[in-house]
Amino acid sequence: MTKSANMRVALLPYPVIAAAVGGNPDAIARVIRHYSSYIAALSMRTSYDANGFPRFQVDEDLRKRLEMKLIVSILGFDLN
């Protein structure tokens, strides 16, 4: 598969984006699912266990804040 074909598979369809901007909860959930792995990667934090070994985990508070920021941005987006 060529690079451009891979790019087309990874994109959200325009009707889904338009529905999300219009406030459709199912479309907003689909957009959030599409970006969930990226949001999780941005939310990774290092914590240390009782023995002092580092452990990487998703900071759930930060993940929720990023999801809320995405929702606010979606609802405020101008398609015109």
C-alpha positions as CSV (number, residue, x, y, z in Angstrom):
1,M,0.0,0.0,0.0
2,T,1.4,3.4,-0.9
3,K,1.8,6.2,1.6
4,S,-1.1,8.2,0.2
5,A,-3.4,5.2,0.5
6,N,-2.3,4.8,4.1
7,M,-3.1,8.5,4.7
8,R,-6.6,8.1,3.3
9,V,-7.4,5.2,5.6
10,A,-6.3,7.2,8.7
11,L,-8.4,10.2,8.0
12,L,-11.9,10.8,9.4
13,P,-14.6,11.2,6.7
14,Y,-15.8,14.8,6.3
15,P,-19.5,13.9,7.1
16,V,-18.3,12.6,10.5
17,I,-16.4,15.9,11.1
18,A,-19.4,18.0,10.0
19,A,-21.7,16.0,12.3
20,A,-19.3,16.4,15.2
21,V,-19.1,20.1,14.7
22,G,-22.9,20.2,14.6
23,G,-23.0,18.6,18.0
24,N,-23.9,14.9,17.2
25,P,-22.7,12.9,20.2
26,D,-22.0,9.8,18.2
27,A,-19.8,11.7,15.8
28,I,-18.0,13.4,18.7
29,A,-17.4,10.0,20.3
30,R,-16.0,8.7,17.0
31,V,-13.6,11.7,16.7
32,I,-12.4,11.1,20.3
33,R,-12.0,7.3,19.6
34,H,-9.9,8.3,16.5
35,Y,-7.6,10.4,18.6
36,S,-7.6,8.2,21.7
37,S,-4.2,6.7,21.2
38,Y,-2.6,10.1,20.5
39,I,-4.3,11.5,23.6
40,A,-3.1,8.6,25.7
41,A,0.5,9.1,24.4
42,L,0.3,12.7,25.4
43,S,-1.0,11.8,28.8
44,M,1.9,9.4,29.7
45,R,3.6,10.1,33.0
46,T,6.4,8.4,34.9
47,S,5.7,7.2,38.4
48,Y,7.9,5.2,40.6
49,D,7.0,2.0,42.5
50,A,8.0,1.1,46.1
51,N,11.4,-0.1,44.9
52,G,12.1,3.1,43.0
53,F,11.7,1.6,39.5
54,P,10.1,3.9,37.0
55,R,6.7,2.9,35.6
56,F,4.9,4.6,32.7
57,Q,1.2,5.1,33.0
58,V,-1.6,7.2,31.6
59,D,-2.5,10.2,33.8
60,E,-6.3,9.9,33.7
61,D,-6.9,13.5,34.8
62,L,-4.7,14.8,32.0
63,R,-6.3,12.4,29.5
64,K,-9.8,13.7,30.5
65,R,-8.7,17.3,30.3
66,L,-7.3,16.7,26.8
67,E,-10.5,15.0,25.7
68,M,-12.6,17.9,27.0
69,K,-10.3,20.4,25.2
70,L,-10.8,18.4,22.0
71,I,-14.6,18.4,22.5
72,V,-14.6,22.2,23.1
73,S,-12.5,22.7,20.0
74,I,-14.8,20.5,17.9
75,L,-17.9,22.4,19.0
76,G,-16.2,25.8,18.3
77,F,-14.9,24.9,14.9
78,D,-16.1,26.9,11.9
79,L,-16.5,24.8,8.7
80,N,-17.3,27.8,6.6
